[in-house]
Amino acid sequence: MSKYAFIPLGALFGFILSRAGATTYDFYAQLFLFQDLQLMWVILVAAAVGMIGVQLLKRFHATALVGGQAMEFQGKPWRAALVPGSLLFGVGWGLAGACPGTALAMLGEGKLASLFTLAGLVTGTYAYGWLQSRASKTSTAARPASPLPSESPDGARGSA
């Protein structure tokens, strides 16, 4: 299957997002002010459909459409940095009045203010990568060298 075969699916997904109200700034404001919970229901239905879909993919041992590799479903480990990161994500979502996932659909509708959301998304992704690379360099430099295979953990060399 060609990678370009997914373009119509993306257009259909964008159309569905638009029809559900996920590309309307006012709906986000009303959601965060608890005045209209339509988007909450859209998000909950999407999460439920996604969970069912993943379970079906696992049950039937699905393979990728492009390449045919077996799909792997592994959870990611808990990290304390997830808490401030998710809070920052939520603040950005509220300030932008748009979910980063719908910003391209908004742009497709001609809502040029979504360019700011996309710029924030790219900047945040770059900052995350930069901070992660700095953190991995720091943790690698701080680790003591592991003992040689011929060394015992107490530092004695050779065999007895």
C-alpha positions as CSV (number, residue, x, y, z in Angstrom):
1,M,0.0,0.0,0.0
2,S,1.3,3.4,-1.0
3,K,2.0,6.0,1.7
4,Y,0.0,8.4,-0.3
5,A,-3.1,6.3,0.1
6,F,-3.5,7.7,3.6
7,I,-4.0,11.3,2.3
8,P,-7.8,10.7,1.7
9,L,-8.0,9.2,5.2
10,G,-6.4,12.2,6.7
11,A,-8.8,14.5,4.8
12,L,-11.7,12.5,6.0
13,F,-10.4,12.6,9.6
14,G,-10.0,16.4,9.3
15,F,-13.6,16.7,8.0
16,I,-14.9,14.7,11.0
17,L,-12.9,16.9,13.4
18,S,-14.4,19.9,11.8
19,R,-18.0,18.6,11.9
20,A,-17.6,17.6,15.6
21,G,-16.6,21.1,16.5
22,A,-13.0,20.3,17.4
23,T,-11.7,23.1,15.1
24,T,-13.8,25.8,16.6
25,Y,-12.1,28.1,19.2
26,D,-15.4,28.9,20.9
27,F,-16.1,25.3,21.7
28,Y,-12.7,25.0,23.5
29,A,-13.4,28.1,25.5
30,Q,-16.9,26.8,26.4
31,L,-15.3,23.4,27.3
32,F,-12.7,24.9,29.7
33,L,-15.4,27.1,31.3
34,F,-17.7,24.1,31.7
35,Q,-20.4,25.9,29.7
36,D,-20.7,23.3,26.8
37,L,-19.3,19.8,27.2
38,Q,-19.7,18.8,23.5
39,L,-16.0,18.5,23.0
40,M,-15.6,16.4,26.1
41,W,-18.0,13.9,24.7
42,V,-16.1,13.9,21.4
43,I,-12.9,13.3,23.2
44,L,-14.4,10.5,25.4
45,V,-15.9,8.8,22.3
46,A,-12.6,9.0,20.5
47,A,-10.8,7.5,23.5
48,A,-13.3,4.6,23.7
49,V,-13.1,3.9,20.0
50,G,-9.3,4.0,20.2
51,M,-9.2,1.6,23.2
52,I,-11.5,-0.8,21.4
53,G,-9.4,-0.5,18.2
54,V,-6.2,-1.2,20.0
55,Q,-7.7,-4.3,21.7
56,L,-8.9,-5.6,18.3
57,L,-5.4,-5.0,16.8
58,K,-3.8,-6.9,19.7
59,R,-6.3,-9.8,19.5
60,F,-5.9,-10.3,15.8
61,H,-2.1,-9.7,15.8
62,A,-2.3,-7.0,13.2
63,T,0.6,-6.0,11.0
64,A,1.4,-2.6,9.6
65,L,-0.3,-1.6,6.3
66,V,3.0,-0.2,5.0
67,G,5.9,-2.7,5.4
68,G,3.9,-5.5,7.0
69,Q,5.8,-5.5,10.3
70,A,4.1,-6.9,13.4
71,M,2.7,-4.2,15.6
72,E,4.1,-3.9,19.1
73,F,2.0,-2.5,22.0
74,Q,4.3,-1.7,24.9
75,G,3.6,0.8,27.7
76,K,6.0,3.6,28.5
77,P,7.6,3.9,32.0
78,W,6.3,6.4,34.5
79,R,8.5,9.5,34.9
80,A,8.0,12.3,37.4
81,A,8.5,14.8,34.6
82,L,5.2,13.8,33.1
83,V,3.3,15.8,35.8
84,P,4.8,19.3,35.0
85,G,4.9,18.4,31.3
86,S,1.2,17.6,31.2
87,L,0.4,20.7,33.2
88,L,2.3,22.8,30.7
89,F,0.5,21.0,27.9
90,G,-2.9,21.8,29.4
91,V,-2.0,25.4,30.0
92,G,-0.8,25.7,26.4
93,W,-4.0,24.1,25.2
94,G,-6.1,26.5,27.2
95,L,-4.2,29.6,26.1
96,A,-4.2,28.6,22.5
97,G,-7.8,27.7,22.5
98,A,-7.0,24.7,20.3
99,C,-5.8,21.2,20.7
100,P,-2.5,20.7,19.0
101,G,-3.9,17.6,17.3
102,T,-6.6,19.7,15.5
103,A,-4.3,22.6,14.5
104,L,-3.7,21.3,11.0
105,A,-7.4,20.8,10.5
106,M,-7.9,24.4,11.6
107,L,-5.3,25.5,9.2
108,G,-7.1,23.6,6.5
109,E,-10.2,25.5,7.3
110,G,-8.3,28.8,6.8
111,K,-8.0,29.7,10.5
112,L,-4.5,31.3,10.3
113,A,-4.4,31.7,14.1
114,S,-3.6,28.0,14.2
115,L,-0.2,28.9,12.9
116,F,0.6,30.1,16.5
117,T,-0.5,26.8,17.9
118,L,1.7,24.9,15.4
119,A,4.6,27.2,16.2
120,G,4.2,26.4,19.9
121,L,4.0,22.7,19.1
122,V,7.2,22.8,17.0
123,T,9.0,24.9,19.6
124,G,7.8,22.7,22.5
125,T,8.9,19.5,20.6
126,Y,12.3,21.0,19.9
127,A,12.7,22.2,23.5
128,Y,11.8,18.7,24.8
129,G,14.4,17.0,22.5
130,W,17.0,19.5,23.5
131,L,16.4,19.1,27.2
132,Q,16.3,15.3,26.8
133,S,19.6,15.3,25.0
134,R,21.2,17.5,27.8
135,A,19.7,15.2,30.5
136,S,21.1,12.1,28.9
137,K,24.6,13.7,28.5
138,T,24.5,14.7,32.1
139,S,23.4,11.3,33.4
140,T,26.0,9.5,31.2
141,A,28.8,11.8,32.5
142,A,27.7,11.3,36.1
143,R,27.7,7.5,36.0
144,P,30.8,5.7,37.3
145,A,32.5,3.5,34.8
146,S,31.4,-0.1,35.1
147,P,33.9,-2.7,36.2
148,L,35.8,-4.7,33.6
149,P,34.6,-8.2,33.0
150,S,37.6,-9.6,34.8
151,E,37.0,-7.4,37.9
152,S,34.8,-8.4,40.8
153,P,32.4,-5.8,42.2
154,D,34.8,-5.1,45.1
155,G,37.6,-4.2,42.7
156,A,39.8,-7.3,43.1
157,R,41.4,-8.5,39.8
158,G,42.0,-12.0,38.6
159,S,40.8,-15.3,39.8
160,A,41.5,-16.7,43.3
